[in-house]
Amino acid sequence: MREDSAAVPPPAATPPAPPRRGLYAAAAAAAAVLTVLVLLLWQNILERKEEARRNVFKIADLTEDTVDPAEWGKNYPRQYDGYRRTVDIERTRHGGSDAFQKLDDDPRWRALFAGYPFGTDYREERGHAYMLSDQDQTERVKKFKQPGACLHCHSAVIPAYVEAGKKAGAAGRSEQILKGFEAVCAMPYVEARKLVSHPVSCGDCHHPESMQIRVTRPAFLSGIRELARSEAELPNLPSVARWRKDRRGEYDANAMATRQELRSLVCAQCHVEYYFKGPGKLVTYPWPRGNRAEQIEAYYDQAGWTDWTHPRSGAPLLKAQHPEFELWTEGIHARSGVACADCHMPYKREGAIKVSDHHVRSPMLNVSRACQTCHPYPESEIKARAEAIQDRTKALMIRAEDAMVGLIETIEKAAQAGAAGEKLKPSRDLHRKAQWRLDFVAAENSMGFHAPGEAARLLAEAIDFARQGQVEALKAAPGAK
């Protein structure tokens, strides 16, 4: 019988674990440091919140009569700093604030605007800080008689309206503004200019006490009521559409528009099509039929309005002003609820404070804050897309200009050949329609970007009407079959 091997000795006892006092101490120290960091972070957050609450520095007493932006800047230095930067001379491929002479850059416009002040001086617009001084310097004011109506949008004019209204015997601020508006519009420009000292200022868009966004221009307040009464589609202004559906009363933009709508309407006070109505030269927005190009044209046709008669074609023509609001309403941004200020005055942060950038300029000069907050694409791609739209619009515009010049020359030759006036009426009517559509896009300051499809439609119609006009002029020529 095999005996088992020798018994295996028992294992040695496990030595006791070393004390963990060092680990406990390290954990306690880490916890203390973390607590201190959290407390510091919390203190920093509280300080930033307090900083944000103390955004306003109550240094100057602002009233409805405070028109100097520098006074507002004492209380709102960040916004004033942005406003001052609107003097910057900046340029994009198809726009900017470099006041070059468009008549030299594209001589076709000399032919298109022959006989009209724009045929003498047609410069690229500059920033808001220049809007009054540029108006003083333009040859359109120096060589042609202009009314005080120009100051409606080129100056901080509301206090001047109030004073003129008081002299007219009006009682109450609202009535004084309306009466003064009528009085100043009718004045010669050189006389009315003595009543104002600053370009459009802070109080034209903000209440001096609450800083609430507001609209102040009498012509706009009247025009938007007419637009609300019209049957035009207004997808960008839901409060107007709601009122029109309910028919509960007159539309009051300040009382009924949302804050987001007001961030466009304050711009629409001046970036619109308008004309000087009647002997009083009253600034009027032609929106009773709607604010699309053909609806405005129909209003002018019904009113019998003509800006001037072209000396070469004999056509009674219309001059578009700067219909940014009208074209923007037809674009995807308006239909998506994007306001003018979202792109041209995007928000920025300074420390804990979020402010709207008052350096009003092209979004193409500020793609990161103006565009990339909604469009998550590289800056180079966004700029390429926008410039592609503008390049195509420009190419169509040049074709329309060529067609227009060809139309003027054809009508002129037909008249020189002895074509009777009545026979030339169809071609002259087509000249009016064609030039209105071309100028509607050319005078608008986005080179088609605000509504690419609408801009292309209008330019295509301009080309078509111009070519039709040439055919009609050739038919009217003596000996034509």
Long-range contacts (C-beta under 8 A, 24 or more apart in sequence): 48-351, 48-352, 49-352, 51-351, 51-352, 51-353, 52-352, 52-353, 52-354, 55-353, 55-355, 62-203, 62-208, 62-209, 63-208, 64-158, 64-159, 64-162, 64-173, 64-203, 64-208, 65-159, 66-202, 66-203, 66-208, 67-156, 67-159, 67-196, 67-197, 67-198, 67-201, 67-203, 68-197, 68-198, 68-201, 69-198, 69-201, 69-202, 72-201, 72-202, 72-203, 76-202, 76-211, 78-350, 78-353, 78-355, 79-202, 79-355, 79-356, 79-358, 80-358, 81-358, 82-355, 82-357, 82-358, 82-359, 82-360, 83-128, 83-129, 83-202, 83-358, 83-359, 84-129, 85-359, 86-127, 86-128, 86-129, 86-130, 86-358, 86-359, 86-360, 86-361, 87-127, 87-129, 87-130, 88-127, 88-359, 88-361, 89-126, 90-361, 90-362, 90-365, 92-362, 92-364, 92-365, 93-364, 93-387, 93-390, 93-391, 94-387, 94-390, 94-391, 94-394, 94-447, 95-124, 95-362, 95-364, 95-445, 95-446, 95-447, 96-124, 96-362, 96-365, 97-124, 97-125, 97-126, 97-127, 97-130, 97-361, 98-124, 98-126, 99-123, 99-124, 99-125, 99-126, 99-130, 99-134, 100-124, 106-401, 108-401, 108-402, 108-404, 108-405, 109-401, 111-312, 111-405, 111-408, 112-401, 112-404, 112-405, 112-408, 112-435, 112-438, 112-439, 113-319, 114-310, 114-311, 114-312, 115-308, 115-309, 115-310, 115-311, 115-312, 116-307, 116-308, 116-317, 116-319, 117-143, 117-144, 118-319, 120-144, 125-322, 125-445, 127-360, 127-361, 128-199, 128-200, 128-360, 129-199, 130-199, 131-155, 131-199, 131-200, 132-196, 132-198, 132-199, 133-199, 136-193, 141-189, 145-188, 145-189, 146-188, 146-189, 147-185, 147-186, 147-187, 147-188, 147-189, 147-192, 147-276, 147-281, 148-184, 148-185, 148-186, 148-187, 148-188, 148-189, 148-191, 148-192, 148-193, 148-195, 148-281, 149-184, 149-185, 149-186, 149-276, 149-281, 149-282, 149-283, 150-189, 151-184, 151-189, 151-192, 151-193, 151-195, 151-196, 152-181, 152-184, 152-185, 152-217, 152-218, 152-219, 152-270, 152-283, 153-200, 153-217, 153-269, 153-270, 153-283, 154-199, 154-200, 155-196, 155-198, 155-199, 155-200, 156-196, 156-197, 156-198, 156-199, 156-200, 156-201, 156-203, 156-204, 157-184, 157-195, 157-196, 158-203, 158-204, 158-216, 160-184, 160-192, 160-195, 160-196, 161-218, 163-195, 164-195, 177-218, 178-218, 181-218, 181-219, 181-282, 181-283, 182-280, 182-282, 185-276, 185-280, 185-281, 185-282, 185-283, 186-279, 186-280, 186-281, 186-282, 200-270, 204-266, 204-269, 205-266, 213-259, 213-262, 213-263, 213-266, 214-254, 214-262, 214-266, 215-253, 215-254, 215-262, 215-265, 215-266, 215-268, 215-269, 216-269, 217-269, 217-270, 218-283, 219-274, 219-282, 219-283, 219-284, 219-285, 220-253, 220-265, 220-268, 220-269, 220-270, 220-272, 220-285, 221-252, 221-253, 222-284, 222-285, 223-272, 223-274, 223-284, 223-285, 223-287, 224-251, 224-253, 224-265, 224-268, 224-285, 224-287, 225-250, 225-251, 226-285, 226-287, 226-288, 227-285, 227-287, 227-288, 227-290, 227-291, 229-288, 230-287, 230-288, 230-289, 230-290, 230-295, 231-290, 232-287, 232-289, 232-290, 232-291, 232-292, 232-295, 233-290, 234-329, 235-329, 235-334, 235-335, 236-261, 236-264, 236-328, 236-329, 236-334, 236-335, 236-337, 237-261, 237-329, 260-337, 260-339, 261-339, 263-339, 263-340, 263-341, 263-342, 264-325, 264-328, 264-334, 264-339, 264-340, 264-341, 266-341, 267-324, 267-325, 267-340, 267-341, 267-344, 268-324, 268-325, 268-340, 271-322, 271-323, 271-324, 271-325, 271-340, 271-445, 272-321, 272-322, 272-323, 272-324, 272-325, 272-326, 273-320, 273-321, 273-322, 273-323, 273-326, 273-440, 274-321, 275-300, 275-305, 275-307, 291-325, 291-326, 291-329, 292-326, 292-330, 293-323, 293-326, 293-436, 293-437, 293-440, 293-458, 296-326, 297-433, 297-436, 310-408, 310-431, 312-408, 312-409, 312-411, 312-412, 313-407, 313-408, 313-411, 313-412, 313-427, 313-428, 313-431, 314-411, 314-415, 314-421, 314-424, 314-428, 315-411, 315-427, 315-428, 315-429, 315-431, 315-432, 315-435, 316-428, 316-432, 317-431, 317-432, 317-435, 317-436, 318-432, 318-435, 318-436, 318-439, 319-439, 320-436, 320-439, 320-440, 320-442, 320-443, 320-444, 321-443, 322-443, 322-444, 322-445, 323-440, 323-443, 323-444, 324-444, 324-445, 324-446, 324-450, 326-440, 326-444, 327-440, 327-441, 327-444, 327-446, 327-450, 327-451, 327-454, 327-455, 328-446, 328-450, 328-451, 329-451, 330-450, 330-451, 330-453, 330-454, 331-450, 331-451, 331-452, 331-454, 332-451, 333-450, 338-374, 342-370, 343-370, 343-371, 344-370, 346-370, 346-373, 386-449, 389-447, 389-448, 389-449, 389-452, 390-446, 390-447, 390-448, 390-449, 392-448, 392-452, 392-456, 393-441, 393-447, 393-448, 393-449, 393-452, 393-455, 393-456, 393-459, 394-447, 394-448, 396-455, 396-456, 396-459, 396-460, 396-463, 397-438, 397-441, 397-442, 397-459, 399-459, 399-463, 400-434, 400-437, 400-438, 400-459, 400-462, 400-463, 400-466, 401-438, 403-434, 403-462, 403-463, 403-466, 403-467, 403-470, 404-431, 404-434, 404-435, 404-438, 404-462, 404-466, 406-466, 406-470, 407-431, 407-434, 407-466, 407-467, 407-469, 407-470, 407-473, 410-469, 410-470, 410-473, 410-474, 411-469, 411-473, 413-473, 413-477, 414-473, 414-474, 414-476, 414-477, 417-477, 417-478, 418-478, 419-473, 419-476, 419-477, 419-478, 420-476, 423-475, 423-476, 424-473, 424-476, 426-469, 426-472, 426-476, 427-469, 427-470, 427-472, 427-473, 427-476, 428-469, 430-465, 430-466, 430-468, 430-469, 430-472, 431-465, 431-466, 431-469, 433-461, 433-465, 434-461, 434-462, 434-463, 434-464, 434-465, 434-466, 434-469, 435-462, 437-461, 437-462, 437-465, 438-462
